[in-house]
């Protein structure tokens, strides 16, 4: 469960805008969305690993 909280925190941080800039740099939006996509892919990967570990742990108790 701790890992899920970390993943959620990373997703929230990646979704936050840095702010403070009135004019975005050219191409900034593309790199921002690319960063979000990478964070989302990593979160999905970690979620899968967490699910596998949880299932393995449940099987160990049986």
Secondary structure, 3 states (H helix, E strand, C coil): CHHHHHHHHHHHHHHCCCCCCCCCCCCHHHHHHHHHHHHHHHHHHHHHHHHHHHHHHHHHHC
